[in-house]
């Protein structure tokens, strides 16, 4: 009887382990997981090139280090581990801009936020879900221009048709759980490219790949958002 019970328990444990893997759950205990993270950070210090969005040193890792760290990375990936990074959002608009990240209004220099010739810089965590920008136009030209870059100055995103824009403000439009009202939100209308669009010139360090965007109806106030979920 005892042997049957033990065999049954072993069977249950094995099945639970396999199911946890299939469902994407982490089968590694918390203490061991923390230890693996510590070892992984050591890999990054040795120059291992991360596929989990982590920054690494400029050192050249040995073949042995790459092999060991690659196996370690696969274990962490199975458990959904990703490195948190600080991105820099560089943005401007013609004329008055308000920036939101995951529903929270960001503090920006008021002089920069109302002068399209100056960029506003906001620190954004790599785990962000929504970046939203409101712009009020006071003169003839209309446009929002922005780019998000990582610590290596690589573009994470730019303003283009991937953004969704509306000329109607809706409750919760800056949040990740916002649901668009049919017909009110459309892909951003590209007004023109950065640096090659009159009357605008190059603005700060905003990516050259970024495009000036607005809504097709050209109303004076627009609301544009980039949501990770819809990309």
trRosetta pair geometry for C-beta under 8 A, 3 or more apart (Angstrom, degrees):
i j d omega theta_ij theta_ji phi_ij phi_ji
1 4 5.8 -57 -154 34 31 112
1 5 6.5 31 151 -19 66 106
2 5 5.7 -55 -151 35 33 112
2 6 6.3 32 153 -19 66 107
3 6 5.8 -55 -148 37 31 111
3 7 6.3 30 154 -18 65 107
4 7 5.8 -55 -148 37 29 110
4 8 6.3 32 152 -21 63 107
5 8 5.6 -56 -151 35 30 114
5 9 6.4 30 152 -20 65 105
6 9 5.7 -53 -148 34 32 111
6 10 6.4 33 153 -18 65 104
7 10 5.7 -52 -149 36 32 112
7 11 6.4 37 151 -22 64 106
8 11 5.5 -54 -152 34 31 115
8 12 6.5 33 152 -20 65 104
9 12 5.7 -52 -148 34 33 112
9 13 6.4 33 154 -19 65 105
10 13 5.8 -55 -149 35 31 111
10 14 6.3 29 155 -17 65 108
11 14 5.9 -58 -148 37 28 109
11 15 6.2 25 157 -16 65 110
12 15 5.9 -59 -145 40 28 110
12 16 6.1 31 156 -22 65 108
13 16 5.8 -55 -147 35 28 112
13 17 6.4 30 154 -21 63 107
14 17 5.7 -55 -151 34 30 113
14 18 6.4 25 154 -15 65 107
15 18 5.8 -57 -147 39 31 109
15 19 6.1 31 155 -19 66 108
16 19 5.8 -56 -145 38 28 111
16 20 6.3 33 155 -24 63 106
17 20 5.8 -54 -151 30 27 113
17 21 6.8 25 152 -17 61 104
17 27 5.5 63 -148 -135 78 138
18 21 5.8 -55 -155 34 34 110
18 22 6.3 31 151 -17 67 108
19 22 5.6 -56 -146 39 34 111
19 23 6.0 22 159 -10 69 111
20 23 6.1 -61 -142 45 26 103
20 25 4.2 -82 -163 74 80 111
20 26 7.5 -52 163 72 114 17
20 27 4.8 122 103 -78 134 91
21 24 7.8 44 177 -68 29 20
21 25 7.4 -81 -61 57 22 69
21 27 6.1 -22 -63 -30 83 128
21 78 7.1 -25 -138 -172 83 123
24 78 7.8 -157 -148 -175 55 61
24 80 7.1 69 167 -54 100 109
26 33 6.8 42 161 -98 141 137
26 78 6.9 122 -112 115 70 81
26 79 3.4 50 -107 -127 117 97
26 80 6.8 -98 -55 19 109 93
27 78 8.0 -31 20 130 90 125
28 32 5.2 -122 -178 91 97 112
28 33 4.6 125 115 -72 117 90
28 36 6.9 -18 174 -3 159 145
28 75 6.9 74 -51 173 144 108
28 79 6.0 -55 31 -74 115 141
29 32 4.8 77 63 18 85 106
29 33 6.6 -150 93 -14 37 92
30 33 5.5 -57 -145 34 27 115
30 34 6.5 28 158 -19 64 103
31 34 5.9 -52 -152 33 30 110
31 35 6.6 32 148 -20 62 106
32 35 5.4 -53 -152 35 36 116
32 36 6.4 40 149 -22 67 102
33 36 5.6 -51 -151 32 33 113
33 37 6.6 36 149 -21 64 102
33 79 6.5 -164 -130 172 120 171
34 37 5.6 -49 -151 32 34 115
34 38 6.6 38 149 -20 64 103
35 38 5.6 -52 -154 33 34 114
35 39 6.5 33 149 -17 65 105
36 39 5.6 -53 -149 38 34 112
36 40 6.2 38 150 -24 66 105
36 72 6.2 179 -164 -161 93 96
36 75 6.1 -103 -159 103 149 128
36 76 6.1 -177 135 -72 122 96
37 40 5.5 -52 -147 34 31 114
37 41 6.5 35 152 -21 64 101
37 76 7.0 114 -87 -113 67 126
37 81 6.9 -157 -96 -144 98 147
38 41 5.8 -51 -152 31 31 112
38 42 6.9 35 147 -20 61 102
39 42 5.5 -51 -157 31 37 116
39 43 6.8 44 143 -24 64 99
39 72 5.9 -125 110 -143 116 149
40 43 5.3 -44 -157 26 40 118
40 44 6.8 41 146 -19 65 99
40 54 7.8 141 147 -5 110 175
40 69 7.1 112 -129 -149 61 87
40 72 5.5 -172 -85 138 85 124
40 73 6.7 117 -128 -83 114 65
40 76 6.0 27 -74 -44 155 154
40 81 7.9 126 34 129 173 150
41 44 5.5 -46 -152 32 39 114
41 45 6.6 44 147 -21 64 101
42 45 5.5 -49 -152 32 36 116
42 46 6.7 30 150 -15 64 106
43 46 5.8 -63 -155 39 32 108
43 48 4.0 -21 160 18 93 148
43 56 7.8 -54 121 -120 71 118
43 61 7.6 20 -167 -110 72 148
43 65 6.8 156 -134 177 79 95
43 68 7.6 -156 -101 99 115 92
43 69 3.6 128 -140 -121 137 125
43 72 6.5 -177 -40 69 150 142
43 73 7.7 -124 102 -54 164 97
44 47 7.8 94 -177 -39 32 9
44 48 5.8 -78 -83 55 37 92
44 50 6.2 2 -100 -49 102 119
44 54 5.6 -87 -101 134 139 126
44 55 7.0 78 -173 95 128 49
44 56 4.3 -129 -156 -109 75 80
44 57 6.8 116 148 -5 63 79
45 56 7.7 -116 -43 -153 17 72
45 57 5.6 43 -157 -13 35 129
45 59 7.7 25 146 24 47 136
46 57 7.1 136 44 45 6 120
46 59 5.8 -93 -177 89 37 136
46 61 4.9 77 131 -102 99 99
46 65 5.3 -119 129 -167 145 149
46 69 7.6 -157 65 -57 122 145
47 56 5.7 100 -148 152 29 115
47 57 5.0 -73 -76 77 66 86
47 58 6.5 -26 -112 115 106 14
47 59 3.4 -130 -44 78 124 75
47 60 5.6 -80 122 -67 164 11
47 61 4.5 -164 77 -38 96 85
47 65 8.0 65 61 116 85 145
48 56 5.7 -137 68 -130 51 147
48 61 5.1 44 -72 -43 64 160
48 65 6.4 -132 -72 143 104 103
48 66 6.4 162 -120 -105 91 58
48 69 4.2 -87 -124 131 156 165
48 73 7.9 -162 151 -51 133 127
49 56 6.1 -128 -98 34 36 154
50 53 6.7 -71 123 44 120 19
50 54 3.8 -88 165 53 178 93
50 55 7.5 -24 26 1 135 9
50 56 5.6 162 -11 -39 98 114
50 73 7.1 180 -136 -119 67 131
50 83 6.8 18 159 -4 159 138
51 73 6.3 89 40 168 100 141
51 77 7.5 -10 92 -80 107 134
52 73 6.5 -156 -24 -155 117 100
52 76 6.7 -32 -77 108 159 122
52 77 6.4 -140 -86 -84 111 88
52 81 6.3 -1 -157 108 148 82
52 82 5.2 -157 179 -122 92 56
52 83 5.6 105 116 -5 97 90
53 82 5.4 27 41 -168 124 95
53 83 5.0 -158 93 53 81 91
53 85 6.3 -122 155 -11 102 124
53 126 6.2 153 163 165 139 155
54 83 3.5 118 -87 -20 82 156
54 85 7.7 -177 -115 -61 37 108
55 83 7.3 -152 6 136 64 154
55 85 6.8 117 -29 -109 102 116
55 151 5.7 -14 -89 60 135 146
55 152 7.8 169 -116 -42 98 98
61 65 4.1 -120 -175 90 106 130
61 66 5.3 133 110 -56 122 81
61 69 7.2 -45 -174 13 161 144
62 65 4.7 99 53 5 76 101
62 66 7.1 -139 95 -5 41 87
63 66 5.7 -54 -149 36 32 113
63 67 6.4 32 154 -20 65 106
64 67 5.9 -56 -150 35 29 111
64 68 6.3 24 156 -14 64 110
65 68 5.9 -60 -146 41 29 108
65 69 5.8 20 161 -13 67 115
66 69 6.0 -61 -138 44 24 105
66 70 6.0 32 159 -29 62 109
67 70 5.8 -53 -146 29 24 114
67 71 6.9 23 156 -15 59 103
68 71 6.2 -59 -160 33 30 108
68 72 6.5 27 148 -17 65 110
69 72 5.3 -54 -147 39 37 116
69 73 6.1 45 152 -27 68 103
70 73 5.6 -50 -147 31 30 115
70 74 6.8 34 152 -22 61 101
71 74 5.8 -52 -155 29 33 113
71 75 7.0 33 149 -18 63 102
72 75 5.9 -54 -158 32 35 112
72 76 6.6 28 150 -13 67 107
73 76 5.7 -58 -149 40 34 109
73 77 6.1 38 152 -24 68 107
74 77 5.6 -51 -143 35 31 114
74 78 6.5 39 154 -26 62 101
75 78 5.8 -51 -156 27 30 115
75 79 7.0 14 151 -5 61 107
76 79 5.9 -66 -156 45 36 104
76 81 3.9 -59 174 47 95 138
77 80 7.5 54 -175 -69 34 18
77 81 6.6 -85 -75 49 30 83
82 126 7.7 -133 141 111 116 124
82 127 7.7 137 93 -86 125 92
83 126 7.5 32 103 59 66 153
84 125 6.1 -25 -165 -164 103 102
84 126 5.7 176 -154 42 48 105
84 127 6.1 -35 -117 -24 92 110
85 125 7.5 138 76 -160 42 53
85 126 4.1 59 49 -34 83 132
85 150 6.1 8 137 -143 148 97
85 151 6.3 -116 -167 -18 119 108
86 123 5.3 -24 -166 -163 109 105
86 124 7.4 128 -164 65 57 39
86 125 6.6 -42 -104 -101 55 50
86 126 7.5 -86 -56 -30 14 85
86 151 7.1 75 67 -67 77 98
87 123 7.4 138 73 -162 47 52
87 124 4.6 -33 70 72 99 92
87 125 7.3 67 18 159 88 3
87 126 5.8 116 -28 -80 106 68
87 128 7.6 -84 37 3 129 127
87 148 5.2 26 157 179 133 98
87 149 6.4 158 -164 76 85 33
87 150 5.7 -50 -109 -94 84 51
87 156 5.7 -43 -133 6 140 154
88 121 5.8 -19 -170 -162 103 100
88 122 7.5 141 -160 71 53 41
88 123 6.4 -33 -102 -102 61 55
88 124 7.3 160 -98 22 11 86
88 148 7.2 165 81 -153 42 54
88 149 5.3 -19 59 60 91 87
89 99 7.1 151 114 -164 140 144
89 101 7.6 -165 -10 -77 155 121
89 121 7.0 148 78 -156 55 46
89 122 4.4 -17 60 61 109 94
89 123 7.7 -153 17 -70 84 7
89 124 5.0 66 -27 -18 110 126
89 131 6.5 175 -113 -139 145 140
89 146 6.4 -1 -175 -171 90 114
89 147 7.7 176 -148 90 51 36
89 148 5.1 -20 -98 -101 72 83
90 119 4.8 -1 -172 -179 93 137
90 120 7.5 157 -153 75 46 43
90 121 5.6 -13 -99 -100 71 76
90 146 6.5 167 89 -150 51 63
90 147 5.6 -5 57 58 97 80
90 148 7.8 177 20 -86 67 34
90 149 7.1 10 1 7 109 109
90 204 5.9 -148 -172 104 126 133
90 205 5.8 -118 -118 78 168 78
90 206 4.6 -154 115 -86 117 71
90 207 7.7 140 62 -12 121 70
91 97 6.7 -177 127 174 109 156
91 99 6.2 132 64 -91 148 129
91 119 6.6 121 56 -157 23 82
91 120 5.5 -31 68 59 78 91
91 122 7.3 -10 18 10 112 109
91 133 6.3 -146 -175 -104 150 141
91 144 7.4 -9 -166 -175 104 86
91 145 6.8 163 -150 91 58 53
91 146 3.6 -3 -105 -104 93 105
91 147 7.8 176 -75 21 65 45
91 206 7.2 103 -89 -102 27 121
92 97 6.7 -148 -161 -25 32 154
92 112 7.5 -98 -105 169 90 85
92 115 7.9 -57 -147 98 113 52
92 116 5.1 108 158 -150 117 55
92 117 7.7 177 -159 21 153 9
92 118 6.6 157 -108 85 124 41
92 119 5.2 -88 -47 -105 107 55
92 120 6.6 141 -82 6 61 81
92 144 7.8 176 93 -153 45 48
92 145 5.4 -5 60 61 85 97
92 146 7.4 173 22 -74 49 70
92 203 5.0 -99 19 169 150 154
92 204 7.3 150 -35 12 125 118
92 206 6.9 -94 9 -46 103 149
93 96 7.3 -35 88 72 109 19
93 97 4.1 130 31 -77 116 111
93 116 6.3 -88 104 -104 22 92
93 133 6.6 161 -52 162 137 124
93 135 3.7 -121 166 -115 151 128
93 143 6.6 -163 -147 101 63 52
93 144 4.5 -13 -106 -107 105 69
93 145 7.0 172 -84 20 52 66
94 116 4.1 7 -83 -78 76 148
94 135 7.3 44 56 -179 40 131
94 137 6.2 32 115 -116 74 87
94 139 7.4 -71 167 52 102 100
94 141 5.1 -33 138 107 156 95
94 142 6.0 -158 85 -127 106 23
94 143 5.0 41 25 46 112 79
94 200 7.5 -111 -50 -81 136 112
95 114 6.2 22 155 -161 83 64
95 115 8.0 6 -163 -89 73 24
95 116 6.4 -79 -115 -38 48 104
95 135 7.5 128 41 -176 40 90
95 136 6.4 -52 62 93 85 68
95 137 5.7 109 3 -133 89 39
95 138 4.3 -42 30 16 155 101
95 139 6.5 98 -54 10 130 90
96 113 6.6 41 -158 139 59 85
96 114 4.9 1 -106 -111 77 82
96 135 6.8 147 75 -156 49 55
96 136 4.4 -13 58 55 105 101
96 138 6.8 70 -13 -30 102 113
97 108 7.4 -34 98 82 102 157
97 113 4.8 -128 61 -161 86 79
97 114 7.4 -154 19 -71 72 42
97 120 6.7 -155 87 9 135 141
97 133 6.2 -25 -158 -166 101 101
97 134 7.1 145 -156 80 49 56
97 135 5.3 -15 -99 -101 72 80
97 144 7.4 123 -111 -122 114 92
98 105 6.7 -39 -179 -139 103 102
98 113 7.3 58 -76 -169 44 130
98 133 7.1 153 78 -157 51 52
98 134 4.3 -4 55 56 103 105
98 135 7.8 -162 23 -71 68 40
99 105 7.4 112 81 -158 52 56
99 106 4.4 -36 94 46 102 121
99 108 5.9 83 23 -31 120 136
99 113 7.9 -122 -9 -118 98 113
99 120 6.7 -160 -19 104 140 137
99 122 5.7 -150 122 -36 153 156
99 131 7.6 -23 -166 -169 91 86
99 132 7.5 145 -161 84 45 55
99 133 5.6 -13 -106 -104 67 78
100 103 6.3 -12 175 -140 118 8
100 104 6.2 153 -157 72 76 33
100 105 5.5 -41 -97 -92 83 47
100 106 6.5 -172 -99 -8 26 88
100 130 7.6 -9 113 116 98 100
100 131 7.4 153 86 -161 60 41
100 132 4.2 -12 62 63 108 102
100 133 7.5 -162 25 -71 75 36
100 134 7.7 52 -8 -10 108 95
100 174 3.9 -32 120 -154 158 133
101 104 5.8 -27 66 60 70 90
101 106 5.8 61 0 -57 100 117
101 122 6.9 -177 -36 144 129 136
101 124 5.5 -161 -124 -118 147 99
101 128 5.7 -68 -168 -132 104 126
101 130 7.2 158 -159 89 41 62
101 131 5.7 -11 -107 -107 73 69
101 132 7.7 -170 -75 24 29 74
102 128 5.9 -136 -41 -147 107 77
102 129 5.4 82 -100 42 96 93
102 130 5.6 126 -87 49 46 84
102 174 7.8 57 123 146 11 85
102 175 7.0 39 -177 -132 47 55
102 176 6.0 -9 -133 -33 77 106
103 130 7.2 64 -34 68 66 124
103 172 7.6 -25 -113 -149 110 63
103 174 4.9 126 -109 108 45 96
103 175 3.9 30 -78 -91 114 80
103 176 7.2 -80 -29 -5 105 72
104 174 7.9 -164 13 137 25 129
105 174 8.0 1 -68 171 64 169
106 122 4.8 13 172 -129 155 137
108 112 6.3 -105 162 76 101 111
108 113 4.8 112 106 -64 120 118
108 120 4.1 18 -159 -163 130 136
108 121 8.0 147 -128 47 94 37
108 122 6.4 -56 -81 -68 101 103
109 112 4.2 66 80 14 106 109
109 113 6.4 175 86 -15 52 89
109 120 6.3 -165 40 -118 82 92
110 113 5.4 -56 -137 40 32 113
110 114 6.3 9 167 -2 66 111
111 114 6.7 -76 -151 46 23 93
111 115 6.1 -5 160 2 63 124
111 118 7.0 6 122 66 83 160
112 115 6.1 -78 -135 49 27 97
112 118 4.2 -112 -129 117 77 120
112 119 6.6 -17 -169 94 122 24
112 120 4.5 142 120 -78 124 80
113 120 5.4 40 -77 -67 73 143
115 118 4.7 41 92 21 109 107
116 143 7.6 75 -141 71 137 97
116 200 7.0 -85 142 -113 126 101
116 203 7.0 -80 158 -102 67 139
117 201 7.2 26 -127 49 88 104
117 203 6.5 -154 -156 -114 32 92
118 203 7.3 175 -116 -159 2 97
118 204 6.8 68 -164 -50 42 112
119 203 5.4 126 -59 149 93 96
119 204 3.2 -64 0 9 130 155
119 205 6.9 -103 32 34 165 62
119 206 5.6 -178 -102 -41 134 102
121 204 8.0 -156 -58 175 99 156
124 128 5.2 -19 176 -43 107 146
124 131 6.8 -16 -122 -90 153 117
124 148 6.4 -49 53 -138 143 117
125 128 5.7 141 72 -46 71 82
126 150 7.6 35 -94 -111 114 97
126 156 7.9 -139 -125 -128 84 154
128 131 6.4 40 150 -53 142 88
128 228 7.1 150 106 -36 68 125
129 176 3.8 6 119 -100 141 130
129 227 6.6 3 155 -151 73 73
129 228 5.2 -98 -146 23 50 116
129 229 7.0 21 -167 -25 95 96
130 174 6.6 149 120 174 130 48
130 175 6.5 117 43 169 154 14
130 176 4.9 -162 -16 -80 116 68
130 178 7.6 77 -103 20 164 116
130 225 5.9 -10 -167 -171 104 111
130 226 6.9 159 -152 81 54 51
130 227 4.8 -12 -102 -103 89 75
130 228 7.2 -110 -64 1 50 80
131 146 7.8 -159 139 131 136 151
131 148 7.1 -158 -40 -63 166 135
131 157 7.8 169 32 77 141 142
131 225 7.0 163 86 -153 46 60
131 226 4.9 0 56 52 93 101
132 173 6.6 134 -142 124 149 83
132 174 4.1 -131 43 -123 156 77
132 223 7.0 -2 -173 -175 106 85
132 224 7.0 167 -153 91 59 46
132 225 4.2 -15 -104 -103 86 91
132 226 7.7 -163 -74 23 47 59
133 144 5.5 136 109 -156 138 140
133 146 6.6 -178 -45 -29 156 149
133 223 7.9 168 87 -154 45 44
133 224 5.3 -13 62 65 89 94
133 225 7.6 175 21 -80 60 47
134 169 7.7 22 -117 -100 125 112
134 221 7.3 2 -175 -173 93 91
134 222 7.3 178 -149 91 53 47
134 223 5.3 -13 -103 -105 80 72
134 224 7.9 170 -84 24 33 66
135 142 7.8 129 119 -163 127 81
135 143 7.9 -78 145 96 165 24
135 144 5.1 -152 -26 -77 149 103
135 214 8.0 -90 72 -112 135 82
135 221 7.2 -180 91 -146 49 51
135 222 5.6 -3 56 56 91 87
135 224 7.5 5 5 10 106 108
136 220 6.6 26 -162 147 64 89
136 221 5.0 -9 -108 -104 72 89
137 141 7.6 -149 -146 93 118 42
137 142 4.6 -37 -91 -105 150 92
137 220 4.6 -129 59 -153 94 68
137 221 7.1 -146 18 -68 75 43
137 222 8.0 39 -17 1 104 95
138 220 7.7 80 -74 -163 30 115
141 199 6.0 -115 -55 30 156 102
141 200 7.3 171 168 -45 150 93
142 191 6.9 -167 89 -94 75 151
142 214 4.8 67 127 -104 110 152
142 218 6.2 154 35 -147 156 77
142 220 7.6 -134 -101 -125 126 43
142 222 7.7 94 -180 -5 120 129
143 191 4.9 -108 -98 47 106 155
143 192 7.6 -51 -107 40 142 88
143 197 7.8 130 -95 116 165 146
143 200 6.9 -64 64 -51 154 146
143 212 3.6 -20 -157 -170 130 114
143 213 6.8 107 -152 45 70 29
143 214 5.7 -80 -97 -48 46 107
144 159 6.0 -164 110 -136 88 155
144 212 6.9 134 56 -158 36 60
144 213 5.3 -40 60 64 92 82
144 214 6.7 140 6 -77 87 61
144 222 7.2 -120 -26 84 125 123
144 224 5.7 -161 54 30 162 148
145 159 5.8 -141 -137 36 35 145
145 194 6.0 115 -151 -93 130 103
145 200 7.6 136 -34 -168 150 156
145 203 6.2 112 93 43 141 143
145 206 5.8 67 139 162 106 160
145 210 5.4 99 -168 133 83 126
145 211 7.4 -138 -118 108 81 20
145 212 5.2 -37 -71 -95 98 67
145 213 7.7 145 -79 13 48 73
146 158 7.2 168 95 -156 57 48
146 159 4.8 94 45 -39 76 112
146 206 6.7 -101 -130 -137 24 119
146 210 6.3 -171 71 -146 26 141
147 155 5.8 -66 -169 -126 115 97
147 157 7.1 -175 -151 95 54 50
147 158 4.6 -10 -107 -108 87 77
147 159 7.2 -92 -64 -2 59 76
147 206 5.1 136 15 -161 108 69
147 207 3.6 134 -106 7 166 107
147 209 7.2 100 -105 64 132 86
147 210 4.5 -110 -56 -62 103 126
148 155 7.3 89 71 -161 56 60
148 156 4.4 -60 105 63 100 108
148 157 4.7 25 37 47 113 84
148 158 7.6 -142 21 -68 68 41
149 153 5.2 2 174 -144 136 40
149 154 6.3 148 -153 66 82 32
149 155 5.9 -48 -97 -96 79 40
149 156 6.2 177 -104 0 21 90
149 207 7.0 154 -65 -57 111 107
150 153 7.3 -84 70 -14 60 13
150 154 5.2 -8 39 53 105 88
150 156 5.7 108 -40 -54 87 110
155 158 5.7 -14 -164 -45 131 102
155 207 5.0 52 -93 -102 118 155
155 209 6.1 -39 -71 51 166 135
157 162 7.3 -115 -155 84 109 142
157 226 6.2 133 151 169 154 159
158 207 5.3 -92 -101 71 118 138
158 209 5.1 -123 -61 103 169 95
158 210 4.1 -145 -163 -95 108 69
158 211 6.9 87 139 8 111 71
159 163 5.9 -14 -144 -19 68 143
159 188 7.0 -88 -177 117 85 169
159 210 5.1 53 37 -163 85 95
159 211 5.6 -129 101 62 83 63
159 212 7.2 31 105 -111 133 16
159 213 4.9 -136 165 0 112 120
159 224 7.7 41 -136 139 108 149
160 163 6.7 136 62 0 41 92
160 188 7.0 145 124 66 24 125
160 190 6.7 0 -150 -89 58 115
160 210 7.5 -131 -49 -146 82 48
160 211 5.1 81 -98 30 68 120
160 213 7.0 -166 -103 -65 10 127
161 187 4.6 27 -174 169 87 119
161 188 5.5 -150 -117 59 40 80
161 190 6.1 -57 -57 -40 89 106
161 213 7.7 173 -75 -114 43 124
162 187 7.5 -10 -81 -143 10 98
162 188 7.7 -10 54 22 35 111
162 226 6.6 44 115 -128 96 101
162 231 6.3 29 -170 -118 122 86
163 187 7.4 104 74 -161 50 58
163 188 4.2 28 77 -25 98 132
163 213 5.9 103 59 126 136 171
163 224 5.0 27 159 180 128 109
163 225 6.7 155 -163 75 84 28
163 226 5.0 -59 -106 -74 80 86
164 180 7.0 -86 162 -88 149 140
164 185 4.9 27 170 176 114 112
164 186 7.0 159 -152 79 73 19
164 187 6.5 -57 -103 -100 59 36
164 188 6.9 -124 -92 -40 10 78
164 224 6.9 161 82 -153 40 61
164 225 5.5 -24 63 63 90 82
164 226 7.6 151 16 -88 75 39
164 227 7.3 -14 18 8 122 102
164 230 7.1 15 -31 87 130 157
165 185 7.0 155 74 -149 23 69
165 186 6.5 -35 63 66 73 69
165 187 7.7 21 21 145 86 19
165 188 4.6 86 -12 -99 121 73
165 189 7.2 -89 55 7 141 74
165 213 6.7 -172 -46 147 144 113
165 214 7.0 154 169 165 166 25
165 215 4.8 -150 126 -78 122 84
165 222 5.6 2 -171 179 113 117
165 223 6.7 153 -153 81 62 48
165 224 4.2 -21 -96 -98 92 85
165 225 7.7 160 -83 16 47 61
166 169 7.7 157 101 -73 111 30
166 170 7.1 6 94 -5 157 106
166 173 7.4 -115 45 -138 130 143
166 180 7.9 174 -53 -140 136 100
166 184 5.0 32 -133 151 129 85
166 185 4.8 -55 -60 -93 113 67
166 186 7.4 122 -83 16 66 69
166 215 6.8 63 -144 -97 10 137
166 222 7.1 156 81 -158 34 72
166 223 5.2 -20 63 62 83 99
166 224 7.9 167 19 -80 56 46
167 215 4.9 -131 -50 61 96 167
167 217 5.5 -74 -19 65 151 127
167 219 3.9 81 -148 44 140 139
167 221 6.7 109 -157 83 74 64
167 222 5.5 -48 -98 -104 64 71
167 223 7.5 159 -103 16 16 81
168 181 8.0 -51 90 54 133 131
168 184 5.3 -68 49 -158 126 119
168 223 7.5 -71 77 24 32 124
169 173 6.5 -125 -159 7 60 146
169 221 7.8 -34 -40 130 106 122
169 223 5.6 126 -98 -44 69 146
170 173 4.8 110 65 -59 80 110
170 178 7.5 121 99 -160 113 118
170 180 8.0 128 50 -133 159 48
170 181 6.2 178 -99 -6 154 116
170 184 7.0 93 -43 122 132 152
170 223 7.8 -167 19 83 73 160
172 175 4.8 -53 -169 30 81 120
172 177 7.1 -56 177 81 129 82
172 178 4.6 173 128 -98 95 94
173 178 5.4 102 -120 -144 29 156
173 223 5.6 22 132 158 152 142
173 225 6.4 -152 162 -40 86 143
174 178 7.4 120 41 -41 23 144
174 225 7.0 -163 -113 -102 44 124
175 178 5.0 130 68 -38 78 97
176 227 6.7 136 -131 -140 64 105
176 228 8.0 -14 -129 35 109 95
176 229 7.1 111 -166 -14 90 125
178 225 7.8 -7 67 132 147 173
178 227 7.8 -136 56 -85 102 142
180 184 6.7 -165 -177 67 87 94
180 185 4.1 -85 -147 28 128 141
181 184 4.4 34 78 18 99 131
181 185 7.1 120 52 -8 60 96
186 189 7.8 29 106 -44 116 86
186 215 7.2 101 56 -140 109 86
186 216 7.0 -29 86 2 148 114
188 213 3.8 3 167 -168 132 133
188 214 7.2 107 -167 41 88 18
188 215 7.5 -83 -137 -83 57 49
188 224 5.9 42 -94 -133 118 123
189 213 6.5 135 68 -160 45 72
189 214 5.6 -40 67 74 99 66
189 215 5.9 83 13 -165 115 17
189 216 4.5 140 -62 -68 147 67
190 211 4.9 -21 -140 150 105 141
190 212 7.2 101 -165 74 60 57
190 213 5.9 -43 -101 -100 48 75
191 197 6.8 87 118 -165 90 153
191 211 7.4 157 46 161 65 88
191 212 4.2 -59 62 106 111 105
191 213 6.4 -177 0 -103 91 17
191 214 5.4 54 -51 7 118 107
192 196 7.1 -135 164 90 105 73
192 197 3.2 126 116 -108 136 134
192 200 7.7 161 83 38 122 123
192 211 6.9 -171 100 -161 25 85
192 212 5.1 9 56 43 70 116
193 196 4.8 11 81 52 111 103
193 197 5.8 164 59 -37 52 106
193 211 5.6 -53 -106 -113 48 80
193 212 7.4 -56 6 8 2 85
194 197 7.3 -46 -99 13 14 111
194 200 7.6 -81 -139 122 51 130
194 202 7.0 67 162 -118 94 61
194 203 7.3 -99 -150 26 106 93
194 206 6.3 -145 -136 110 149 110
194 207 7.1 132 34 98 162 55
194 208 5.6 -154 87 -149 120 39
194 209 7.4 18 31 58 124 15
194 210 4.8 58 -35 73 137 81
194 211 6.6 -115 -24 -91 80 31
194 212 6.9 139 -72 -36 61 80
195 200 7.8 -81 -71 115 17 94
195 201 7.0 22 -124 -176 53 42
195 202 4.8 20 -99 -78 94 82
195 208 6.0 -14 -1 -137 138 87
197 200 5.1 15 85 48 91 109
197 212 5.8 -115 74 9 165 135
200 203 7.1 -43 -175 -38 106 109
200 212 6.7 153 13 -67 162 142
202 206 7.9 -177 -173 54 68 91
202 208 7.8 -27 -123 -99 105 84
203 206 5.2 14 84 20 93 127
206 210 5.4 -62 159 31 102 150
207 210 4.6 115 72 -24 89 96
213 224 6.3 109 106 -121 123 159
214 218 6.6 46 133 -105 135 57
214 222 5.8 175 -156 -18 69 167
215 218 6.9 -147 82 -48 76 27
215 219 6.3 -10 69 29 129 89
215 222 4.9 -177 -12 -118 109 126
219 222 6.6 134 74 -68 89 82
226 231 7.8 36 -177 -67 87 108
227 230 4.9 60 79 14 105 103
227 231 7.4 -161 93 -29 56 82
228 231 5.9 -48 -158 6 38 118
